[in-house]
Amino acid sequence: MTARLPLLVSNGWDEPLRALQAAQPDLEIITVTGSDDLRSASEQIARALLSGRQVRQRLVIADDEWLQRAMDAGGSVFAQTVGTLKGKSDEWLDNILDGGRALAVRPSVAPLAGRFVGARAVVFGAGPSLDRVAPSLPKLCDNAITIAAGSALLPLQRLGVTPDIACVIEGRDRSEQWASPVDLAKTVLVLAQHGHPAHWRAPARLLVRADLAENAWFTRLTADGVALASGGNVGAFAVVLAAHLGCQEIVLAGLDFSQPHGADHARGATSPGFGASAGESFEVVGVGGTAVPSSALLISYRTNLEGIVNALRSQTTVINVAGRGAARIAGTTEADASALPPAQPSFDAVVADTIEARLTAAPALPDSALKAEIESLEQEWTTLATLAERLVAEQAEAHQWRAAFGSVLAGSPGSWGGILLAGFVLDLNADPSVVVQERLSKGRDWLECYRRRLGL
């Protein structure tokens, strides 16, 4: 989930909002009030918070009455999103801290831009349809680049498929996704900067840094020059990665976003289900036009992917072969996996060999770049600390704190401050004069420790 997109209360926000609109006229602003329907507004907010940077930048503004109602309804998507964002900042930053200099100098996906122009990519999720399309997988994958969500590794192993690339973007330890009998000896594993340190010990052919937009500050730190949208879930990120590689046809298999017969994953998948934790269940339009059961969380994931597909429509064709039982993904072409013709050969070498050769040729990161960006982060933190001191001196009320800090964070998408402070901006129960000061103190300690880890 992207912690960089703030949700702000409307009280005291008129003037900052007008300034923000003038500075960023393409910003889409979503406003909700106490009179708005809780479920529909919750879904709208969750989608906005989870949307990738490459799709569209969004800002959500809500009033205190609506926010309190949403938090009281603890099963709502919104309340879960708030809890996730509040819990992610420490986890993500601690994972990056543990990575230290080794993480900063890990090879990035940046040099791989356009390396496989014209190729077909097959993107695998771990949805139930993976079993249905199994007979068509050999033909579907021939001459194609295969990219799997980490959650699909065990089901694919059972089906005899070893993907060229696998993606893992979770902050918690998901090493069980490549437990025996999964063999990663021929697979390139693409991992989020904020991913769990255990992921970097995976026995893969290559370990490559994903450089996600929600950690744009870290990408800037490493001078790699790319920030890819995560789309809020690993399947959507795999599609973004395929487009980054230059693939012009992307086939989706196992990206169902539905719960046929109560199942939301293929047999053997290790990911937790989306049923009880995903909020109220309801029906959506499925492939072929029939209704299929889904959940608010799965729908928010699908909506993010639809935004990515829309953003990529001028450069890629996206084909969904999940078939009946899966949710319809707007912007994709629906097809029977068995009816798709084989891909035309567009690259000669083994995918991992080609990637390794390109990454080996990438320039090493100079210490001067690390030092300059560390100083940039220190300046950002000084600005936030100065703002906090001013609000303390003015004895500002809680909604004024949220509006002031939210305005700053909205103007700095992907910022380090956004990751540390997004939970506060969303938390109606926080005492800002205490919480923000605590977060700023933690940030100073973290930065000092990180500078030492980098040897600077």
LOPATI-328051 format. One record per residue (C-alpha): residue number from 1; residue in one letter; x, y, z. Coordinates in steps of 0.05 Angstrom, whole numbers, plus 5000, padded with zeros to 4 digits. Example, Ala and Ser with C-alpha at 12.3 -4.5 7.8 and 13.67 -1.06 7.14 Angstrom:
! residues 2
ATOM   i aa   px   py   pz
ATOM   1  A 5246 4910 5156
ATOM   2  S 5273 4979 5143
***
This chain:
! residues 456
ATOM   i aa   px   py   pz
ATOM   1  M 5000 5000 5000
ATOM   2  T 5024 5069 4985
ATOM   3  A 5036 5110 5048
ATOM   4  R 5052 5172 5007
ATOM   5  L 4979 5192 4992
ATOM   6  P 4950 5231 5051
ATOM   7  L 4878 5234 5072
ATOM   8  L 4862 5301 5104
ATOM   9  V 4804 5329 5145
ATOM  10  S 4770 5389 5114
ATOM  11  N 4770 5434 5175
ATOM  12  G 4818 5492 5164
ATOM  13  W 4838 5464 5097
ATOM  14  D 4809 5516 5049
ATOM  15  E 4871 5559 5040
ATOM  16  P 4922 5503 5034
ATOM  17  L 4876 5467 4985
ATOM  18  R 4870 5528 4939
ATOM  19  A 4946 5535 4940
ATOM  20  L 4955 5461 4924
ATOM  21  Q 4906 5464 4867
ATOM  22  A 4943 5523 4837
ATOM  23  A 5010 5487 4843
ATOM  24  Q 4984 5420 4817
ATOM  25  P 4925 5432 4770
ATOM  26  D 4923 5358 4749
ATOM  27  L 4912 5334 4820
ATOM  28  E 4847 5296 4828
ATOM  29  I 4813 5315 4893
ATOM  30  I 4761 5270 4926
ATOM  31  T 4718 5301 4980
ATOM  32  V 4673 5263 5028
ATOM  33  T 4627 5291 5082
ATOM  34  G 4587 5264 5140
ATOM  35  S 4527 5255 5095
ATOM  36  D 4562 5209 5046
ATOM  37  D 4547 5135 5043
ATOM  38  L 4599 5099 5085
ATOM  39  R 4611 5038 5042
ATOM  40  S 4618 5074 4975
ATOM  41  A 4661 5129 5004
ATOM  42  S 4705 5078 5039
ATOM  43  E 4717 5041 4974
ATOM  44  Q 4732 5106 4939
ATOM  45  I 4782 5126 4992
ATOM  46  A 4815 5058 4993
ATOM  47  R 4823 5060 4917
ATOM  48  A 4854 5129 4920
ATOM  49  L 4902 5110 4976
ATOM  50  L 4924 5048 4939
ATOM  51  S 4932 5078 4870
ATOM  52  G 5001 5078 4839
ATOM  53  R 5037 5143 4823
ATOM  54  Q 5039 5128 4749
ATOM  55  V 4964 5124 4745
ATOM  56  R 4942 5190 4775
ATOM  57  Q 4958 5230 4836
ATOM  58  R 4899 5236 4883
ATOM  59  L 4883 5272 4946
ATOM  60  V 4825 5255 4992
ATOM  61  I 4794 5305 5040
ATOM  62  A 4742 5284 5092
ATOM  63  D 4709 5318 5150
ATOM  64  D 4715 5297 5222
ATOM  65  E 4644 5270 5226
ATOM  66  W 4654 5223 5167
ATOM  67  L 4722 5200 5191
ATOM  68  Q 4696 5184 5260
ATOM  69  R 4638 5143 5230
ATOM  70  A 4688 5105 5186
ATOM  71  M 4733 5089 5244
ATOM  72  D 4674 5067 5287
ATOM  73  A 4656 5018 5231
ATOM  74  G 4718 4977 5244
ATOM  75  G 4705 4928 5187
ATOM  76  S 4707 4982 5133
ATOM  77  V 4760 4983 5080
ATOM  78  F 4778 5053 5102
ATOM  79  A 4791 5033 5174
ATOM  80  Q 4835 4975 5150
ATOM  81  T 4873 5021 5104
ATOM  82  V 4886 5069 5160
ATOM  83  G 4911 5013 5205
ATOM  84  T 4956 4987 5150
ATOM  85  L 4987 5055 5136
ATOM  86  K 4998 5069 5209
ATOM  87  G 5033 5002 5218
ATOM  88  K 5074 5002 5154
ATOM  89  S 5118 5063 5165
ATOM  90  D 5161 5033 5221
ATOM  91  E 5164 4965 5187
ATOM  92  W 5185 4993 5120
ATOM  93  L 5237 5041 5148
ATOM  94  D 5266 4989 5195
ATOM  95  N 5273 4940 5137
ATOM  96  I 5310 4993 5096
ATOM  97  L 5354 5009 5157
ATOM  98  D 5371 4935 5164
ATOM  99  G 5390 4933 5091
ATOM 100  G 5440 4990 5101
ATOM 101  R 5492 5002 5047
ATOM 102  A 5480 4933 5017
ATOM 103  L 5409 4953 4999
ATOM 104  A 5432 5020 4971
ATOM 105  V 5480 4986 4923
ATOM 106  R 5434 4928 4903
ATOM 107  P 5422 4927 4828
ATOM 108  S 5358 4965 4809
ATOM 109  V 5307 4950 4755
ATOM 110  A 5323 5018 4726
ATOM 111  P 5374 4994 4673
ATOM 112  L 5324 4942 4649
ATOM 113  A 5278 4994 4618
ATOM 114  G 5260 4974 4547
ATOM 115  R 5306 4913 4547
ATOM 116  F 5253 4866 4519
ATOM 117  V 5216 4911 4470
ATOM 118  G 5162 4875 4432
ATOM 119  A 5161 4813 4476
ATOM 120  R 5101 4779 4505
ATOM 121  A 5098 4777 4581
ATOM 122  V 5055 4728 4619
ATOM 123  V 5039 4755 4688
ATOM 124  F 5017 4703 4740
ATOM 125  G 4975 4717 4801
ATOM 126  A 4954 4664 4850
ATOM 127  G 4879 4666 4836
ATOM 128  P 4837 4603 4828
ATOM 129  S 4837 4609 4752
ATOM 130  L 4910 4588 4751
ATOM 131  D 4887 4516 4756
ATOM 132  R 4836 4525 4700
ATOM 133  V 4887 4552 4650
ATOM 134  A 4941 4501 4669
ATOM 135  P 4933 4459 4605
ATOM 136  S 4948 4521 4563
ATOM 137  L 5010 4544 4602
ATOM 138  P 5064 4510 4559
ATOM 139  K 5040 4544 4495
ATOM 140  L 5024 4609 4530
ATOM 141  C 5094 4615 4560
ATOM 142  D 5133 4593 4498
ATOM 143  N 5176 4652 4474
ATOM 144  A 5147 4695 4529
ATOM 145  I 5176 4728 4591
ATOM 146  T 5141 4698 4652
ATOM 147  I 5131 4742 4713
ATOM 148  A 5099 4715 4776
ATOM 149  A 5073 4745 4840
ATOM 150  G 5110 4712 4898
ATOM 151  S 5045 4682 4922
ATOM 152  A 5040 4643 4856
ATOM 153  L 5107 4608 4862
ATOM 154  L 5083 4546 4898
ATOM 155  P 5021 4536 4854
ATOM 156  L 5064 4546 4791
ATOM 157  Q 5115 4496 4817
ATOM 158  R 5059 4446 4824
ATOM 159  L 5039 4461 4752
ATOM 160  G 5110 4452 4726
ATOM 161  V 5124 4526 4712
ATOM 162  T 5187 4562 4734
ATOM 163  P 5178 4637 4721
ATOM 164  D 5234 4679 4693
ATOM 165  I 5219 4734 4744
ATOM 166  A 5182 4734 4811
ATOM 167  C 5161 4796 4850
ATOM 168  V 5153 4805 4924
ATOM 169  I 5135 4874 4952
ATOM 170  E 5109 4858 5022
ATOM 171  G 5144 4887 5083
ATOM 172  R 5132 4825 5126
ATOM 173  D 5171 4761 5117
ATOM 174  R 5142 4720 5060
ATOM 175  S 5199 4671 5052
ATOM 176  E 5150 4614 5056
ATOM 177  Q 5130 4632 4984
ATOM 178  W 5193 4599 4958
ATOM 179  A 5195 4540 5007
ATOM 180  S 5212 4472 4979
ATOM 181  P 5197 4447 4927
ATOM 182  V 5202 4517 4895
ATOM 183  D 5268 4524 4857
ATOM 184  L 5292 4595 4844
ATOM 185  A 5358 4576 4813
ATOM 186  K 5336 4603 4745
ATOM 187  T 5291 4659 4770
ATOM 188  V 5305 4733 4779
ATOM 189  L 5272 4757 4844
ATOM 190  V 5250 4830 4844
ATOM 191  L 5242 4856 4915
ATOM 192  A 5215 4921 4944
ATOM 193  Q 5264 4968 4979
ATOM 194  H 5222 4963 5042
ATOM 195  G 5216 4887 5037
ATOM 196  H 5235 4842 5095
ATOM 197  P 5311 4830 5101
ATOM 198  A 5299 4755 5097
ATOM 199  H 5277 4764 5025
ATOM 200  W 5348 4784 5006
ATOM 201  R 5372 4716 5028
ATOM 202  A 5328 4679 4978
ATOM 203  P 5366 4627 4936
ATOM 204  A 5348 4660 4870
ATOM 205  R 5391 4668 4808
ATOM 206  L 5390 4744 4817
ATOM 207  L 5363 4791 4870
ATOM 208  V 5341 4859 4841
ATOM 209  R 5312 4921 4875
ATOM 210  A 5242 4940 4853
ATOM 211  D 5246 5016 4869
ATOM 212  L 5173 5030 4882
ATOM 213  A 5142 5099 4877
ATOM 214  E 5120 5098 4950
ATOM 215  N 5194 5098 4968
ATOM 216  A 5214 5151 4917
ATOM 217  W 5258 5183 4969
ATOM 218  F 5301 5120 4971
ATOM 219  T 5304 5116 4895
ATOM 220  R 5329 5187 4895
ATOM 221  L 5380 5168 4948
ATOM 222  T 5409 5115 4904
ATOM 223  A 5410 5159 4841
ATOM 224  D 5377 5104 4799
ATOM 225  G 5325 5149 4767
ATOM 226  V 5263 5103 4766
ATOM 227  A 5202 5098 4811
ATOM 228  L 5152 5045 4791
ATOM 229  A 5080 5043 4815
ATOM 230  S 5064 4984 4860
ATOM 231  G 4989 4990 4848
ATOM 232  G 4979 4969 4919
ATOM 233  N 4987 4894 4904
ATOM 234  V 5041 4850 4875
ATOM 235  G 5001 4829 4813
ATOM 236  A 4992 4901 4792
ATOM 237  F 5066 4914 4803
ATOM 238  A 5083 4855 4758
ATOM 239  V 5044 4887 4702
ATOM 240  V 5081 4953 4713
ATOM 241  L 5147 4915 4711
ATOM 242  A 5128 4880 4646
ATOM 243  A 5114 4948 4614
ATOM 244  H 5180 4975 4642
ATOM 245  L 5216 4918 4608
ATOM 246  G 5185 4940 4542
ATOM 247  C 5135 4883 4534
ATOM 248  Q 5080 4902 4485
ATOM 249  E 5032 4845 4500
ATOM 250  I 5017 4827 4572
ATOM 251  V 4976 4765 4586
ATOM 252  L 4944 4760 4655
ATOM 253  A 4933 4692 4686
ATOM 254  G 4909 4681 4757
ATOM 255  L 4892 4754 4771
ATOM 256  D 4820 4739 4790
ATOM 257  F 4800 4790 4842
ATOM 258  S 4741 4745 4859
ATOM 259  Q 4721 4690 4907
ATOM 260  P 4687 4634 4867
ATOM 261  H 4660 4581 4915
ATOM 262  G 4693 4619 4972
ATOM 263  A 4764 4609 4945
ATOM 264  D 4808 4669 4929
ATOM 265  H 4874 4633 4915
ATOM 266  A 4898 4574 4874
ATOM 267  R 4913 4508 4908
ATOM 268  G 4979 4510 4944
ATOM 269  A 4984 4586 4951
ATOM 270  T 5012 4610 5017
ATOM 271  S 4980 4679 5018
ATOM 272  P 4925 4692 5069
ATOM 273  G 4855 4694 5043
ATOM 274  F 4818 4758 5030
ATOM 275  G 4751 4735 5058
ATOM 276  A 4739 4753 5130
ATOM 277  S 4792 4808 5130
ATOM 278  A 4768 4842 5067
ATOM 279  G 4704 4874 5090
ATOM 280  E 4634 4860 5066
ATOM 281  S 4627 4814 5006
ATOM 282  F 4585 4831 4945
ATOM 283  E 4579 4815 4871
ATOM 284  V 4615 4847 4813
ATOM 285  V 4614 4837 4738
ATOM 286  G 4657 4779 4718
ATOM 287  V 4691 4755 4655
ATOM 288  G 4637 4741 4603
ATOM 289  G 4588 4788 4638
ATOM 290  T 4564 4742 4693
ATOM 291  A 4563 4764 4766
ATOM 292  V 4618 4737 4811
ATOM 293  P 4629 4744 4887
ATOM 294  S 4685 4791 4909
ATOM 295  S 4703 4835 4968
ATOM 296  A 4718 4908 4980
ATOM 297  L 4793 4896 4986
ATOM 298  L 4797 4854 4922
ATOM 299  I 4757 4906 4885
ATOM 300  S 4805 4961 4908
ATOM 301  Y 4863 4919 4881
ATOM 302  R 4827 4908 4815
ATOM 303  T 4811 4983 4809
ATOM 304  N 4885 5000 4818
ATOM 305  L 4903 4950 4763
ATOM 306  E 4850 4980 4717
ATOM 307  G 4882 5048 4727
ATOM 308  I 4950 5019 4708
ATOM 309  V 4922 4984 4647
ATOM 310  N 4890 5050 4626
ATOM 311  A 4955 5088 4636
ATOM 312  L 4993 5036 4593
ATOM 313  R 4941 5030 4538
ATOM 314  S 4983 5069 4487
ATOM 315  Q 5042 5023 4494
ATOM 316  T 5014 4955 4512
ATOM 317  T 4957 4906 4499
ATOM 318  V 4934 4871 4562
ATOM 319  I 4897 4805 4554
ATOM 320  N 4860 4771 4611
ATOM 321  V 4855 4695 4605
ATOM 322  A 4827 4682 4675
ATOM 323  G 4761 4661 4645
ATOM 324  R 4692 4654 4678
ATOM 325  G 4692 4660 4753
ATOM 326  A 4742 4717 4753
ATOM 327  A 4725 4791 4758
ATOM 328  R 4725 4832 4694
ATOM 329  I 4785 4879 4689
ATOM 330  A 4766 4942 4651
ATOM 331  G 4813 4958 4594
ATOM 332  T 4835 4887 4582
ATOM 333  T 4816 4840 4525
ATOM 334  E 4783 4776 4549
ATOM 335  A 4807 4713 4515
ATOM 336  D 4809 4637 4522
ATOM 337  A 4880 4617 4541
ATOM 338  S 4878 4558 4494
ATOM 339  A 4859 4603 4435
ATOM 340  L 4918 4651 4440
ATOM 341  P 4971 4639 4387
ATOM 342  P 5042 4626 4409
ATOM 343  A 5085 4688 4419
ATOM 344  Q 5135 4706 4365
ATOM 345  P 5208 4700 4385
ATOM 346  S 5234 4769 4404
ATOM 347  F 5296 4755 4446
ATOM 348  D 5353 4704 4439
ATOM 349  A 5384 4692 4507
ATOM 350  V 5356 4664 4571
ATOM 351  V 5318 4721 4606
ATOM 352  A 5361 4716 4669
ATOM 353  D 5425 4719 4628
ATOM 354  T 5401 4781 4591
ATOM 355  I 5381 4815 4656
ATOM 356  E 5447 4797 4690
ATOM 357  A 5487 4825 4631
ATOM 358  R 5449 4891 4633
ATOM 359  L 5456 4899 4708
ATOM 360  T 5531 4882 4707
ATOM 361  A 5541 4940 4658
ATOM 362  A 5505 4990 4704
ATOM 363  P 5551 5042 4737
ATOM 364  A 5568 5035 4811
ATOM 365  L 5536 5084 4859
ATOM 366  P 5586 5137 4882
ATOM 367  D 5591 5156 4955
ATOM 368  S 5581 5229 4935
ATOM 369  A 5510 5213 4911
ATOM 370  L 5493 5178 4976
ATOM 371  K 5520 5236 5017
ATOM 372  A 5483 5289 4977
ATOM 373  E 5416 5255 4984
ATOM 374  I 5426 5240 5058
ATOM 375  E 5436 5315 5067
ATOM 376  S 5373 5327 5027
ATOM 377  L 5334 5282 5075
ATOM 378  E 5363 5319 5134
ATOM 379  Q 5338 5385 5104
ATOM 380  E 5269 5356 5093
ATOM 381  W 5267 5334 5166
ATOM 382  T 5289 5403 5189
ATOM 383  T 5231 5434 5150
ATOM 384  L 5181 5388 5183
ATOM 385  A 5211 5400 5252
ATOM 386  T 5207 5475 5241
ATOM 387  L 5134 5468 5222
ATOM 388  A 5120 5428 5285
ATOM 389  E 5155 5481 5328
ATOM 390  R 5112 5536 5297
ATOM 391  L 5047 5498 5309
ATOM 392  V 5067 5485 5382
ATOM 393  A 5081 5560 5391
ATOM 394  E 5013 5577 5360
ATOM 395  Q 4978 5525 5404
ATOM 396  A 4946 5498 5341
ATOM 397  E 4888 5450 5346
ATOM 398  A 4890 5379 5320
ATOM 399  H 4855 5393 5254
ATOM 400  Q 4905 5449 5240
ATOM 401  W 4963 5401 5251
ATOM 402  R 4932 5352 5203
ATOM 403  A 4919 5405 5150
ATOM 404  A 4988 5435 5156
ATOM 405  F 5027 5370 5153
ATOM 406  G 4979 5341 5102
ATOM 407  S 4992 5400 5056
ATOM 408  V 5067 5389 5060
ATOM 409  L 5062 5314 5049
ATOM 410  A 5014 5322 4990
ATOM 411  G 5066 5365 4955
ATOM 412  S 5121 5312 4965
ATOM 413  P 5094 5246 4938
ATOM 414  G 5138 5187 4957
ATOM 415  S 5174 5228 5011
ATOM 416  W 5208 5198 5072
ATOM 417  G 5167 5245 5115
ATOM 418  G 5104 5219 5082
ATOM 419  I 5121 5147 5102
ATOM 420  L 5135 5166 5174
ATOM 421  L 5077 5214 5183
ATOM 422  A 5020 5187 5140
ATOM 423  G 4992 5147 5198
ATOM 424  F 4988 5210 5240
ATOM 425  V 4952 5249 5185
ATOM 426  L 4899 5195 5184
ATOM 427  D 4892 5186 5259
ATOM 428  L 4835 5227 5290
ATOM 429  N 4853 5202 5360
ATOM 430  A 4926 5225 5358
ATOM 431  D 4949 5285 5400
ATOM 432  P 4992 5319 5347
ATOM 433  S 5034 5358 5395
ATOM 434  V 5057 5292 5423
ATOM 435  V 5054 5243 5365
ATOM 436  V 5087 5286 5312
ATOM 437  Q 5143 5306 5359
ATOM 438  E 5154 5232 5375
ATOM 439  R 5155 5215 5301
ATOM 440  L 5204 5271 5285
ATOM 441  S 5249 5248 5341
ATOM 442  K 5246 5176 5315
ATOM 443  G 5262 5202 5245
ATOM 444  R 5324 5239 5270
ATOM 445  D 5349 5176 5305
ATOM 446  W 5334 5134 5244
ATOM 447  L 5371 5180 5198
ATOM 448  E 5432 5184 5243
ATOM 449  C 5433 5108 5247
ATOM 450  Y 5425 5102 5172
ATOM 451  R 5482 5150 5159
ATOM 452  R 5526 5106 5203
ATOM 453  R 5503 5043 5166
ATOM 454  L 5523 5075 5100
ATOM 455  G 5591 5093 5128
ATOM 456  L 5578 5168 5118
***
